[in-house]
Amino acid sequence: MEARVQKAKRQNRLLNKLSARDLEQLLPYLAEIELPTKMVLSAPRERISHVYFPTSGVVSMVNEPETGEVVEFATIGPEGFVGFPVLLGASSIPSRAFVQVPGEALQMKVSDFGRAIEKLPKFNSLLMRSTMALLNQIAQGTSCNRLHEVQERCARWLLMTQDRVYDNTFPLTQEFLAMQLGVHRPTVSIAAGMLQKAGLIEYTRGVMTIVDRKGLEAAACNCYRLITSEYKRLLDNDRA
């Protein structure tokens, strides 16, 4: 049990904030699963069956307008959890959550999750703070998409993804990146090409590599710093 506690604490930021005693009470209800690319974790207006605590990889939350296009409005990685509607008392959401960058997660049944948040006040508080940070990300991202150039937004998204995969290299297609930025593929090609020409990234055959992290931070809009600082403030400060 001790080994599982330490492994879970290392891999998910929320679980890492719990005491060993609280985490031990959760572990029997957490199942380790793989998160392959495009795996759907929750579908539009379908009852949510599980909550997920990613330990690696990136989950994308998207809206699917009647036009057939897909628009991302948030991403979730090891800093948070997938299933915030359940925490807020809803059983479904009009949006879709699916795996964008493959990884792993700890999966928990909704019924067990409900009992856990009632029994463990610290756990419930952390989840609420995480949800607030996610809402901040959504709000900031909405402004960012309206005000900033595609190249800046692309740099922001790549930085946030690297933070979550713990690696300089990760799979990424132009189709995914276009969806994430809410633009067409030719526009993505130009933006990524400019970052590559500047020596900040390398992109070949669906694989993205961050070459110059500091340079990419300089190329990104301030939204990256605002989003990450809010996660830090809300999750690292009990009085935030």
C-alpha positions in Angstrom: 0.0 0.0 0.0 2.8 2.4 0.9 4.4 2.0 -2.6 1.0 2.8 -4.3 0.6 5.8 -2.1 3.9 7.2 -3.1 3.4 6.5 -6.8 0.0 8.2 -6.8 1.3 11.2 -5.0 4.2 11.6 -7.4 2.1 11.4 -10.5 -1.0 13.5 -9.9 -0.7 17.0 -8.4 -4.1 16.9 -6.6 -3.4 13.5 -5.0 0.1 14.8 -4.1 -1.6 17.4 -1.9 -3.4 14.8 0.2 -2.1 13.3 3.4 -1.0 9.7 3.2 -4.0 8.8 5.4 -6.5 10.4 3.1 -4.9 8.9 0.0 -4.8 5.4 1.5 -8.6 5.7 1.8 -8.9 6.5 -1.9 -6.5 4.0 -3.3 -8.9 0.9 -3.1 -11.2 2.8 -5.5 -8.5 4.0 -7.9 -7.7 1.8 -10.9 -4.6 2.4 -13.1 -5.5 2.6 -16.8 -3.9 3.5 -20.1 -5.1 6.6 -22.0 -4.6 5.9 -25.7 -5.0 8.8 -28.2 -8.6 9.7 -28.9 -10.0 7.6 -26.1 -13.3 9.3 -25.0 -13.7 9.9 -21.3 -17.1 11.5 -21.4 -19.4 12.1 -24.4 -21.9 15.0 -24.9 -25.0 14.6 -22.8 -24.2 11.1 -21.8 -24.1 10.1 -18.1 -20.6 10.3 -16.7 -19.5 7.0 -15.3 -16.0 7.7 -14.1 -13.7 10.4 -12.9 -10.1 10.4 -14.0 -6.9 11.7 -12.4 -4.3 11.8 -15.2 -0.8 10.9 -14.2 0.6 11.6 -17.7 -0.7 12.8 -21.0 -3.3 15.5 -21.9 -7.1 15.3 -22.1 -8.9 17.8 -24.3 -12.3 19.2 -23.7 -14.1 20.3 -26.8 -17.4 21.6 -28.1 -18.9 20.2 -31.3 -21.1 22.8 -33.0 -23.7 21.8 -35.6 -21.3 22.9 -38.3 -19.3 19.8 -37.7 -16.2 21.6 -36.6 -14.6 20.8 -33.2 -13.3 23.6 -30.9 -11.2 23.0 -27.9 -11.9 25.1 -24.8 -9.7 23.5 -22.1 -7.0 20.9 -21.5 -6.4 18.8 -18.4 -3.3 16.9 -17.4 -1.6 15.6 -14.2 -2.3 18.9 -12.5 -6.1 18.2 -12.3 -8.9 15.8 -12.9 -11.5 15.0 -15.5 -15.1 14.9 -14.3 -15.7 18.3 -12.8 -19.4 18.3 -13.7 -19.9 15.4 -11.2 -18.3 17.5 -8.5 -20.7 20.3 -9.2 -23.7 18.0 -9.0 -24.3 17.3 -12.8 -24.4 13.9 -14.3 -23.5 15.0 -17.9 -22.1 17.9 -19.9 -22.8 19.1 -23.6 -19.0 18.8 -24.3 -16.7 15.9 -25.0 -13.5 15.0 -23.1 -11.0 12.8 -25.0 -7.3 11.9 -24.9 -5.3 14.3 -27.0 -1.7 13.1 -26.0 -1.5 9.5 -24.7 -0.7 8.7 -21.1 -2.1 7.1 -18.0 -4.6 7.9 -15.3 -6.2 6.7 -12.1 -9.9 6.0 -12.8 -12.6 6.2 -10.1 -16.3 5.2 -10.3 -18.7 8.2 -9.9 -20.4 6.4 -7.0 -17.1 6.0 -5.1 -16.2 9.5 -6.0 -19.4 10.9 -4.4 -18.8 9.1 -1.2 -15.1 10.2 -1.1 -15.9 13.9 -1.4 -18.4 13.6 1.4 -16.0 11.7 3.6 -12.8 13.6 2.9 -13.2 17.5 3.2 -9.6 18.1 2.2 -10.1 16.1 -1.0 -13.3 18.0 -1.8 -11.6 21.4 -1.2 -8.7 20.5 -3.5 -11.1 19.4 -6.3 -13.1 22.7 -5.9 -9.8 24.7 -6.2 -8.8 22.6 -9.2 -12.2 23.3 -10.9 -11.7 27.1 -10.2 -8.3 26.9 -11.9 -9.9 25.1 -14.8 -12.5 27.8 -15.1 -9.8 30.4 -15.1 -8.0 28.6 -17.9 -11.3 28.6 -19.9 -11.9 32.3 -19.3 -8.3 33.2 -20.1 -8.3 31.0 -23.2 -11.4 32.6 -24.5 -9.8 36.1 -24.3 -6.6 34.8 -25.8 -8.3 33.3 -28.8 -9.9 36.7 -29.5 -7.0 39.0 -28.8 -3.7 37.2 -29.6 -2.0 36.1 -32.8 -2.0 32.4 -33.7 1.7 32.1 -33.3 1.5 33.3 -29.7 -1.4 31.0 -28.9 0.4 28.1 -30.5 3.4 28.7 -28.3 1.2 28.9 -25.2 -0.5 25.6 -26.0 2.8 23.9 -26.7 4.2 25.1 -23.3 1.1 23.9 -21.5 1.3 20.5 -23.2 5.0 20.1 -22.4 4.3 20.9 -18.7 1.9 17.9 -18.7 3.8 15.2 -20.6 7.1 15.8 -18.7 9.0 15.4 -22.0 10.3 17.7 -24.8 8.8 15.4 -27.4 5.2 14.3 -27.8 2.8 13.2 -30.7 0.8 16.0 -32.3 -0.9 16.2 -35.7 -1.7 19.4 -37.5 -5.3 18.4 -37.4 -5.2 18.3 -33.6 -3.3 21.6 -33.3 -5.8 23.3 -35.7 -8.7 22.1 -33.5 -7.0 23.3 -30.4 -6.3 26.8 -31.8 -9.7 27.1 -33.5 -8.1 27.7 -36.9 -7.7 25.9 -40.3 -4.7 23.7 -41.0 -2.9 26.1 -43.4 -2.9 28.7 -40.6 -1.4 26.2 -38.2 1.3 25.3 -40.7 2.3 28.9 -41.0 2.4 29.5 -37.3 4.3 26.3 -36.5 6.6 27.0 -39.4 7.5 30.4 -37.9 8.3 28.8 -34.5 10.4 26.2 -36.2 12.3 28.7 -38.4 13.1 30.6 -35.2 14.7 27.4 -33.8 12.1 27.0 -31.0 10.5 23.7 -32.1 11.0 20.8 -34.5 8.0 19.2 -36.1 8.1 16.2 -38.3 5.6 13.5 -39.2 3.2 14.2 -36.3 5.9 14.5 -33.6 6.5 17.8 -31.9 9.8 18.5 -30.1 10.4 21.6 -27.9 14.0 22.7 -28.7 14.2 26.0 -26.9 11.9 26.2 -23.9 12.9 29.8 -22.9 12.6 31.0 -26.4 9.1 29.5 -26.6 8.1 31.2 -23.4 9.2 34.5 -24.8 7.2 33.9 -28.0 4.0 33.0 -26.1 1.5 35.5 -25.0 1.2 36.4 -21.3 -1.9 34.1 -21.0 0.5 31.1 -20.4 1.9 32.8 -17.3 -1.5 33.9 -16.1 -3.0 30.4 -16.4 -0.1 28.6 -14.8 0.2 31.1 -11.9 -3.5 30.7 -11.1 -3.1 26.9 -10.9 -0.1 27.4 -8.5 -2.0 30.0 -6.4 -5.1 27.9 -6.1 -3.5 24.5 -5.5 -0.5 25.5 -3.5 -2.0 28.1 -1.1 -4.7 26.9 1.3 -5.9 30.5 1.8 -6.1 31.5 -1.9 
